[in-house]
Amino acid sequence: YHVFEAKDYYPEYETWNDHMMAPILTITSESTGEKVSDENGNDRWHHPVDKDIRTHTEEGEVNPEYQGNFGISVTCDNKCECSAHGYTTEPDNYYYVLYEE
């Protein structure tokens, strides 16, 4: 999930796009050494990014349209062969901590 600061830094600069830097999750089975993938063959997951949806609104509030949270479920059998399923995304409007300077 995204940790929101008390304000959006440098929103006046077109080149400042920190909201586009989404961390990527990969899962590798320690037992088999295989990457875990979902039914579509995806083996990397991240929250959605959109150049036009910043972390904060122009008023400085947390943007309810920003989806900085995602989830994925993983199941493994008795041979430690695993698969991912249930990828979801959600807005971060309930997952934030505002830090005051």
Backbone as CSV, one residue per row, in Angstrom:
resi,resn,N_x,N_y,N_z,CA_x,CA_y,CA_z,C_x,C_y,C_z
1,TYR,0.820,-1.178,0.000,0.000,0.000,0.000,0.863,1.240,0.000
2,HIS,0.272,2.335,-0.333,0.979,3.608,-0.429,0.852,4.355,0.891
3,VAL,1.957,4.900,1.382,1.930,5.744,2.577,1.892,7.184,2.094
4,PHE,0.818,7.861,2.426,0.637,9.236,1.967,1.326,10.216,2.899
5,GLU,2.012,11.166,2.320,2.586,12.268,3.080,1.502,13.321,3.295
6,ALA,1.797,14.306,4.129,0.816,15.347,4.427,0.503,16.208,3.205
7,LYS,1.421,16.226,2.237,1.168,16.984,1.015,1.810,16.261,-0.152
8,ASP,1.405,16.621,-1.356,1.975,16.088,-2.577,3.173,16.957,-2.928
9,TYR,4.342,16.366,-2.980,5.536,17.147,-3.282,5.662,17.417,-4.777
10,TYR,5.995,18.635,-5.114,6.291,19.091,-6.474,5.180,18.857,-7.496
11,PRO,3.912,19.061,-7.164,2.860,18.850,-8.165,2.919,19.856,-9.309
12,GLU,3.644,20.949,-9.107,3.728,21.972,-10.146,4.681,21.586,-11.286
13,TYR,5.468,20.519,-11.091,6.405,20.088,-12.122,5.815,18.936,-12.936
14,GLU,5.703,19.120,-14.235,5.176,18.078,-15.121,6.020,16.809,-15.069
15,THR,7.317,16.973,-14.825,8.224,15.825,-14.847,8.235,15.047,-13.534
16,TRP,7.591,15.546,-12.489,7.577,14.849,-11.205,6.390,13.886,-11.188
17,ASN,6.667,12.619,-11.312,5.613,11.612,-11.421,5.827,10.476,-10.431
18,ASP,6.018,10.801,-9.168,6.265,9.753,-8.187,5.088,8.783,-8.059
19,HIS,3.897,9.231,-8.440,2.723,8.357,-8.383,2.773,7.245,-9.428
20,MET,3.725,7.327,-10.357,3.870,6.300,-11.390,4.848,5.195,-10.975
21,MET,5.488,5.349,-9.809,6.480,4.364,-9.358,5.805,3.325,-8.465
22,ALA,5.274,2.282,-9.077,4.599,1.229,-8.323,5.582,0.087,-8.047
23,PRO,5.672,-0.347,-6.802,6.523,-1.506,-6.532,5.945,-2.754,-7.194
24,ILE,6.809,-3.680,-7.568,6.389,-4.903,-8.249,6.629,-6.097,-7.325
25,LEU,5.594,-6.914,-7.174,5.679,-8.121,-6.365,5.925,-9.328,-7.258
26,THR,6.943,-10.100,-6.945,7.162,-11.403,-7.560,7.283,-12.407,-6.423
27,ILE,6.858,-13.631,-6.664,6.900,-14.673,-5.644,7.606,-15.887,-6.240
28,THR,8.615,-16.380,-5.536,9.342,-17.562,-5.963,9.265,-18.602,-4.856
29,SER,8.897,-19.812,-5.214,8.833,-20.903,-4.247,10.251,-21.284,-3.827
30,GLU,10.525,-21.245,-2.531,11.840,-21.653,-2.055,12.048,-23.158,-2.223
31,SER,10.968,-23.926,-2.266,11.083,-25.378,-2.411,11.398,-25.810,-3.834
32,THR,10.767,-25.136,-4.805,10.945,-25.555,-6.202,11.819,-24.606,-7.007
33,GLY,11.985,-23.371,-6.535,12.732,-22.362,-7.283,11.945,-21.751,-8.425
34,GLU,10.679,-22.161,-8.573,9.825,-21.672,-9.661,9.114,-20.393,-9.250
35,LYS,8.967,-19.491,-10.224,8.155,-18.298,-9.989,6.687,-18.690,-9.962
36,VAL,5.951,-18.085,-9.071,4.506,-18.321,-8.981,3.826,-17.437,-10.012
37,SER,2.853,-18.005,-10.740,2.108,-17.228,-11.729,0.623,-17.494,-11.565
38,ASP,-0.172,-16.630,-12.203,-1.623,-16.795,-12.137,-2.133,-17.511,-13.386
39,GLU,-3.448,-17.631,-13.489,-4.052,-18.362,-14.607,-3.794,-17.704,-15.965
40,ASN,-3.397,-16.433,-15.967,-3.088,-15.732,-17.220,-1.591,-15.726,-17.535
41,GLY,-0.801,-16.384,-16.695,0.638,-16.423,-16.902,1.389,-15.259,-16.286
42,ASN,0.686,-14.360,-15.601,1.350,-13.230,-14.956,2.155,-13.724,-13.758
43,ASP,3.404,-13.264,-13.661,4.220,-13.609,-12.506,4.786,-12.363,-11.820
44,ARG,4.176,-11.217,-12.136,4.535,-9.921,-11.518,3.244,-9.135,-11.316
45,TRP,3.090,-8.541,-10.142,1.872,-7.783,-9.857,2.242,-6.443,-9.234
46,HIS,1.407,-5.451,-9.510,1.565,-4.122,-8.904,0.220,-3.418,-8.950
47,HIS,0.120,-2.346,-8.172,-1.123,-1.577,-8.237,-1.148,-0.778,-9.530
48,PRO,-2.355,-0.440,-10.009,-2.442,0.302,-11.272,-1.831,1.701,-11.150
49,VAL,-1.301,2.173,-12.242,-0.795,3.550,-12.303,-1.426,4.249,-13.492
50,ASP,-1.619,5.537,-13.343,-2.200,6.358,-14.407,-1.578,7.743,-14.275
51,LYS,-0.969,8.225,-15.331,-0.295,9.528,-15.294,-1.226,10.635,-14.812
52,ASP,-2.514,10.508,-15.089,-3.466,11.560,-14.748,-4.112,11.387,-13.374
53,ILE,-3.799,10.312,-12.657,-4.366,10.117,-11.323,-3.231,10.176,-10.305
54,ARG,-3.061,11.353,-9.721,-1.992,11.585,-8.744,-2.437,11.122,-7.359
55,THR,-1.506,11.068,-6.442,-1.808,10.622,-5.078,-2.676,11.609,-4.319
56,HIS,-2.590,12.890,-4.669,-3.344,13.939,-3.992,-4.162,14.749,-5.002
57,THR,-5.248,15.334,-4.524,-6.035,16.231,-5.361,-5.354,17.591,-5.422
58,GLU,-5.844,18.473,-6.260,-5.289,19.831,-6.327,-5.467,20.587,-5.022
59,GLU,-6.441,20.171,-4.208,-6.679,20.797,-2.910,-5.752,20.240,-1.823
60,GLY,-4.922,19.249,-2.176,-3.982,18.685,-1.222,-4.516,17.504,-0.428
61,GLU,-5.734,17.064,-0.733,-6.324,15.916,-0.036,-5.895,14.621,-0.719
62,VAL,-5.982,13.506,0.018,-5.699,12.203,-0.576,-6.711,11.951,-1.696
63,ASN,-6.232,11.564,-2.859,-7.082,11.365,-4.028,-7.814,10.018,-3.911
64,PRO,-9.137,10.019,-3.797,-9.867,8.758,-3.670,-9.823,7.896,-4.933
65,GLU,-9.408,8.469,-6.066,-9.295,7.699,-7.306,-7.963,6.956,-7.419
66,TYR,-6.991,7.321,-6.580,-5.675,6.690,-6.640,-5.768,5.289,-6.036
67,GLN,-5.452,4.274,-6.825,-5.506,2.892,-6.359,-4.095,2.412,-6.058
68,GLY,-3.661,2.636,-4.835,-2.299,2.276,-4.443,-2.228,1.000,-3.638
69,ASN,-3.275,0.214,-3.639,-3.317,-1.011,-2.848,-3.733,-2.162,-3.755
70,PHE,-3.100,-3.316,-3.595,-3.517,-4.490,-4.348,-3.343,-5.724,-3.483
71,GLY,-3.993,-6.794,-3.900,-3.871,-8.055,-3.186,-3.832,-9.209,-4.174
72,ILE,-3.199,-10.290,-3.764,-3.139,-11.510,-4.564,-3.113,-12.684,-3.585
73,SER,-3.835,-13.729,-3.904,-3.832,-14.935,-3.073,-2.958,-15.995,-3.727
74,VAL,-2.295,-16.799,-2.905,-1.438,-17.873,-3.402,-1.822,-19.156,-2.688
75,THR,-1.982,-20.230,-3.456,-2.234,-21.546,-2.873,-1.161,-22.510,-3.365
76,CYS,-0.769,-23.431,-2.482,0.271,-24.405,-2.810,-0.238,-25.801,-2.473
77,ASP,0.183,-26.773,-3.290,-0.213,-28.153,-2.998,0.855,-28.830,-2.126
78,ASN,0.687,-30.133,-1.874,1.620,-30.831,-0.988,3.001,-31.039,-1.610
79,LYS,3.153,-30.719,-2.904,4.459,-30.772,-3.572,5.081,-29.377,-3.663
80,CYS,4.470,-28.421,-2.982,4.918,-27.020,-2.988,4.844,-26.382,-4.373
81,GLU,3.933,-26.869,-5.205,3.666,-26.218,-6.482,2.552,-25.214,-6.238
82,CYS,2.831,-23.957,-6.520,1.937,-22.869,-6.120,1.361,-22.145,-7.324
83,SER,0.202,-21.569,-7.115,-0.415,-20.726,-8.135,-1.047,-19.529,-7.457
84,ALA,-1.105,-18.426,-8.202,-1.683,-17.183,-7.692,-3.073,-16.998,-8.290
85,HIS,-3.931,-16.326,-7.556,-5.287,-16.054,-8.036,-5.887,-14.927,-7.204
86,GLY,-6.949,-14.362,-7.722,-7.698,-13.349,-6.965,-7.045,-11.984,-6.892
87,TYR,-6.309,-11.578,-7.933,-5.705,-10.239,-7.943,-6.795,-9.184,-7.809
88,THR,-6.641,-8.284,-6.863,-7.603,-7.195,-6.662,-6.861,-5.884,-6.460
89,THR,-7.519,-4.791,-6.773,-6.996,-3.456,-6.479,-8.070,-2.684,-5.734
90,GLU,-7.622,-1.756,-4.922,-8.553,-0.934,-4.159,-7.975,0.456,-3.981
91,PRO,-8.841,1.443,-3.852,-8.343,2.780,-3.522,-7.679,2.754,-2.155
92,ASP,-6.753,3.662,-1.957,-6.026,3.734,-0.693,-6.692,4.642,0.327
93,ASN,-7.916,5.055,0.102,-8.491,6.083,0.967,-8.718,5.611,2.399
94,TYR,-8.504,4.341,2.693,-8.579,3.908,4.078,-7.262,3.323,4.554
95,TYR,-6.227,3.370,3.727,-4.929,2.806,4.057,-3.847,3.870,4.145
96,TYR,-4.155,5.039,4.634,-3.143,6.073,4.590,-2.779,6.589,5.967
97,VAL,-1.557,7.082,6.041,-1.046,7.717,7.246,-0.484,9.045,6.785
98,LEU,-0.969,10.104,7.348,-0.461,11.415,6.963,0.589,11.847,7.992
99,TYR,1.763,12.136,7.498,2.837,12.596,8.357,2.941,14.115,8.261
100,GLU,2.921,14.745,9.380,3.077,16.201,9.405,4.569,16.521,9.485
101,GLU,4.968,17.601,8.857,6.381,18.018,8.912,6.633,18.854,10.138
